[in-house]
């Protein structure tokens, strides 16, 4: 009788739901149209869209490789600065009731819904950030839109993405919150907190449900499996095979346990981690070294390993029962079972598939990878591996008269471990040259599990510390300008408060850093596997008012990309993994992705200005500029000047400022947008300067136009 004081009537409950959810909370900025949310404050770049699966945000199916632009169908990138690092990424929540099932809104008893899929509708989404996204402008073009979500300086995490979905097949409302951090020690994971409440709803409040749209009062016993299904990279598959494989068919899934080392006083002393890695493709093409083992997707020209990442996830917390959501049940998870998308999710709709998701079938509750366990053979393909973490069983009670709507809560860390880019390069090259075996290459890749274990350990520390990690300064807005034999990088904060630590309010800013990347915006593009260009630090200053850097070490014809970070002095970082450590904002956040290119500087003289062609005749054809019959070129210009065209009588025709190159095209239009007529004109070159700002003499050039 624990709910004796919670007497409510059913109609009142429906009314409260409508009042609570039907009217948007304008102050909270919850969005009831469900636009995409972007988790992109660190090395992970993830887009959440409600249109990607039956469960809306809660079930995310990427539907990869089924249409045009297959290389662009994924929405999880790691690391964010790697070429085509998008992964197969799917969330699947097949809630699994016991043999008694449940009674739905039509008063029908169901053991399992169709394939255990959570068909759902999104009620709202809500993205909050501690700071708005930085603005990045290249040559006057903004590469990002204005941030329209909520800014909350009091957030513990740098971003919180939240949503609630109504899972109609089960009468359950799911609430999920994703947390991500910009701290460099916590940049490789996100924390995913999910609460599932047995409300009986089958429609959103905005759809005006009546009493027939709710499950009747009952108690349901179920397990809750969840699969974050990954394929390490699609780019690697393309580089190894010249096509994008379907549903991660060359990937394997497994799990391992690792001790907790950082959260020493936390309830759990170990974490069980489900993970995925890139295995060899059966029947793959032979490499020049005679091997067909494409584990890690070696490049066919250099051997560089394109897919060394090992993504995975771990259960950090699971509520003990349905009425105590604050106490962790350290006996969970119940199972970490294996399934696959085609043979299980898409091909089965029986009680057996439920038992697979729970781990109560002949595959077992904690099976290793499917080849070791014999589910598939090394010569066969599995399409879309799914590794679940299953919690339960739980009893959820729904009692409309008593106002009972039981909930369960689980928290997961989702992250990526990997050998470094340099190690992936050296190991791949050694294998490519026959210096190490296939097995040695595979063993080197799997050392990334140690990296993943470290990532999950840090995530557990952050969670048990109340999501409170030391905060680096926010990244500044940047503006990049292509210039004459140089590129100008400028940056700024939108507000003085950005210099202060968000937890203490103390000004702990220490330095600016400028980074540069040549060639491509991301690392590891096919055109750069020989040059091996990466992001490099090119400037640092401890003068906060020095907010411009002129990069003179540039080459014409080469594309350049820039990022600017801020560093604190460590004085406010009194806790955390490394107390007193200087923290730096991530360059992922404001790196330019539009190329800046230096060009030839205007001259350091005004004595060589020419008008071409001169005389100009509209009937001259090829002697003019092809495709531009009304174009005149003012050539051999100085770096900076004001150009004014006058008639022979001294009337002004047009005037404009020029900066940069030694030439400019004029379309022969006047200030009033009319073409000039036949006559003699004078070009005045005034207020001229060279690149160094030295003043130059005025020059006047006479030219003739015949129309």
Order of alpha helices (4+ residues) and beta strands (2+ residues): alpha-beta-beta-beta-beta-beta-beta-beta-beta-beta-beta-beta-beta-beta-beta-beta-alpha-beta-beta-beta-beta-alpha-alpha-beta-beta-beta-alpha-alpha-alpha-beta-beta-beta-beta-beta-beta-beta-beta-beta-beta-beta-beta-beta-beta
